[in-house]
Amino acid sequence: MLPKVHILGTGGSISGIGPHRLDYTLYPESGKKLTIEQLLARIPEARELAELSGEDVLQVGSPSIGPAEWLQLLQRIETTPAAIVITHGTATLEETAYFLHLTVKSGRPVVITGAMRPPTSVGTDADLNLLDAIRLAAAPEAAGRGVLTILNNEIQSARDVTKSNAFRVDTFGSRDFGVLGYVDSDARVLFYRSVTRAHTTATPFDVRGRKDLPRVDIVHAYAGADGVLVDALTERRPAGMVLVGFGGGSFPTAFLDAGKRAVQAGIPVVLATRSWNGRVVATPSKDAGGFIVCDDLMPQKARILLMLALTLTQERAAIQKMFYEY
């Protein structure tokens, strides 16, 4: 018997319909999308790999996907017993993937894929990425590894993966750590390393049944930045905030002072970095200011972890421990 794989469509470039075969930029503005059924019709070989079913949960560009849609996807995953493939736009693919990596309470495969070129274009990567995602989700080796992404034949962990280029098909990378493996040219699913940080069933984040998540905002520092934006955000009283600085966690003095005022106002504040690789390290000064450091998470993922942490606690030490564990 073939393994069962259920596909959840959300839209994105992988389903985009452009005005002609040489269009790589205008298709998002048309709003026209192929359905999951139409995408599968392009790759009949996929039915040799798995017993397939699917549904279109959304049909939007991924800039329109956020916490409400994450919770919607989580609900569909939890009520579907099969392995899961999600088709998704690439703009926020890594954020949806990391949210699900922390919240899905199952060890079965959950694989997210997208495309950099719409299926109507010459040289599209949509068909092969979807085929690879189905092959990966159907593979027993994919179970128990948390949420995985697959584009350009490369298997990556939802925790580490991030988008690096606006147009190239090799845009997704895992920075310091590299790929987990490949769905390779001989159709084999190959893993070469494992994820060590806790995920899925090993996390305390159970948000099933929730209608929303705590609001967390991100503010980026830049050369000469003062505290105006941070203070303005503090006045709006978000549940938490992520401040993005330089290198290993340095900030303009006025910007960081505003962050301290946010902490004093009772808002949990995580310090992150705009640097591509490396960690933000705790120091006595940061500890004295009441800050939480993000370890090596990208700012957009630090936001997600803080949102989930705040569903459980506001205690700084407990949240800091989560950033070292997940």
N, C-alpha and C positions, 0 to 999 in steps of 0.2 A: 504494500500500500504506500502511496505517496504521502509525504508529510503535508499537513494543512498549513497554508499561508494565507492570511487575510490582509488585504491592502487598503490602507486609509489614505484617500487623496485629499490634499489641501490646496492644490493649485500650484503656483510657482512656474518658473521657466520650463520645468520638465513637462508641463502640459500646455505651454503657451502656443498661440496661433499667430504667426506673423503675416504681414501683407504679401510677402514674396519669399523665395528661397534664399535670398541673400540678406535677409533682415536678421540682425542680431541685437538691435537696440530699440526698435519701435513696438515690438509685440506686447510689452507690459501695458502700453497705453490703450491697446484695443480692448483689453479685458476679456477676450475670448479664450476659452480653455477646452482642451480635450478632457473627456471623462476618463475614469479609470478603465472602463470597458473599452474605450477607444484606444487607450494606451496599450492595453494588453493585446488588442487585435493586431498591433504592429509587431508584436514579438510572440507568435504562436508557439515558438520553442519553449516558452516558459511553462506551458502546461505539461511538458515532459518532466519537469523538475518537482512540481508540487500540485496538490489539489488547491486551486485558487478560488478565492472569493474576494469581493472588494466593494467599496462604497466611497462616494464623494462626501466627505465630512464638511469640507469647505472648498471654494474655488476662488482663491484670492492670491495676491502676491504676498510674500512672507513679511514685508513691512507691516501688513495688517494683522499679523499674528502676535499675540501677547498672552498675558496670564489667563484671560478668560478662555482663549482657544486652547491653551495648554491643559487646563482643567477638563475641557471638553474632550480632547484627545485621550487624556488619562482615563476618563470614564469609558470611552469606547474600547480601549485596550483591556481594561479590567473586566469588561463584559464579553470579551471575545476569547475563546480558549485556544485559538490557533497561534502560531508564530505570526509576528506582525511586521509588515513593511509600511512605512509612511513616505509618501511623496511630498516634497516640501520645496518651497523657494529657498534659494541659497543665502539670502540676505540675513535671515535670522535662524537658519537651520541649526546652527550650533547651540543656540539658546534653548530652542525647543528640545533638542537632544539632551542637553544637560539637565533640564528640568525633569524630563522623563527618567533619565539615568538615576536621579535621586529619589523618585517617587513611585515608579512602577513596582508593585509588590509581587514580582514573579521572576523566575529564572529563565523563562522561555525567551527565545530571541526576539529583540525589537530592533529593527534596522531602519535607518532613515537615509533616504537618497534624494537627490535633486539633479539639476542639469544646469550647465552654463550656456547652452545653446538650445533654443526651442526645437521641438520635434519637426517643425516645418522648415528648418534651415538646412543648408548643405553642411555636412560635418557635425550634425547634432550628436551629442553624447547622451541624449535622453533614453534611447532604446537600450543601449548597453548598460547604463547605470541601473535602470529598472530590472533588467535581466539579472545583473550581478546581485542586486539586493534580494531578489527572490531566491537565487541560488544560495546566498549567504544565510538568509532566514531559514531555509530548508535544511541547512547543515547542522547536524548534532553538535559539532564543535563550537557553534556560535552561542549555545546556551550557557547561562551563568556568567557571562562576561559584561553584563550591563548593556546599556544602549550603545549600538554601534552605528557608525556612518560608513557608507560606501559610495565613492565617486572616483572616477578615473582608475578603477580596479583596486583602489587602496582602502583597506579596512582600518578605521581609526576609532579610538575611544571618544565617546561624547564629552568626557571630562576635558580632554586635551585638545581636541580638534578646533581649528578656527579658520576663517576665510581670509585669504591674504591678497587676492587679486580680483579686480573688478570683472575681468572677461576671460581669463585663461582657464582651460579645463582642469589644470592641475592646481587650482586655487586653494584647496583644503590641505592643511598640514597640521602637525602636532608639535610644532616648535622644537623644544629641546629633545623630545622623546621619540619622535618618529612613528611610523605606522605600526599597527599591530600585526598586519599581514596583508595578503592579497587574495582577491578572486582572480586567478591568473589566466593566462592565455590558453592554457590546456584545460580550462574549466574546473580546476581544483581550488578548493577553499583552503588556504594555508595561513596558519597563525605562527608567529615567531616570538611574540612576547605577550604577557598578560597585564591586566590592570591591577594595581596593588591597593588603590584607595577604595574604601567601602562604597557600595552602591546598592540600588534596588532593595532587595529584602534585608540588607544589612544596615539600612539607615532608619532613623526614627521618624522620618517625614511621611506621615499618613494624611494626605489632604483629600482623600476620596470623600465626595459629598460636599466639599466646600464650593461656594459660589464665587469667592474672590480670594486674593492673597494680600498680605500687607504691602502697602506702597513703599517702594524703595527707589530713590532717584540717584543719578550719577552726575557729578560735576567734575569737569576736567580743568586741571591747572595748566598754565602756559606761562611763558616768560613775562614777568611783570604783573601776574594776576594778583588782584587784591581780594578782599573778602565779600564783595558785593553780592555775587551770585550765591555763595554759601549762606550768607545771612538772609538773603531773600527766601531761599529754600527753607531755612530754619523757621521763618515766620509762618510758612505753610504747614508746618508740623507733619512731615512725612513720618512713616513708621521707622525709617532708617535711611541712611545715605552712604554712597560710595564716593570717596574723593580720589581722583586719579592724578598722581604726581609723576615725578621723574625717577629714573634709575631704580635704586633699591628702596625708594620711599621718601624722597626729599620733596619739599614744597616751598613756594614763596612764603615768607614769614606771615604776611597779612592773611594769606589764604588759609594757612594752617591755624592761625589764631581764631579765624572764623569757625573752623572745624571744632576747635576746643569749646567755643561758645555753643555749638550744636550739641556736643556731648553734655555740657553743663545744663542744657535745656532738656535733657533726658532722651536724646535721639542717639541710638547706636550708630557709630560711624566707622566704616571700614576703609582702610587706606590701601590703594591699589597703585599700579604703575602703568604708564603708557609704553614702557619698554616691551619689546616683543618676547623676550626670554628673561627668566630669572625670577627671584622671589622678592617680596617686600618683607623685611626682617624686623622683628620686634626689637626695640631699644628701650632703655630706661626712660628716655624722654617721651617716646610714644606711649609707653605704659602709664607714665604720670599724667599724660593728657587724656587718658581714658579711651584710647583708640584700639581698634581691632585691626590686625594686619591680614591681608588676603592670601598669604603664602604665595603660590605661583599662579593663581587663577587670573584669567583675563578679567578686566573690569565688568564686562557684561555678565560673566558667570559668577563673579563675586556678588553681584546684585541678586542673582537667583538664589544662591546659597543663603544670603542674608534674609531674603524674603521667607524662605522655608524655615530658617532658624527662628525667626520671629513668630512663627505659628506655635512654637514650643516654649520660648523663653526670651527674656530681655536681659538676662544676666550676662555680663561681658565675658567672664572667664569661660562660661559654658559655650558661648558663641565662638570664642577664639578656638576652643578645642575642636569645634566642628570644622573650622577652616583648616585645621591640621589633619583631620580624619577623612574629609570628603573632597 
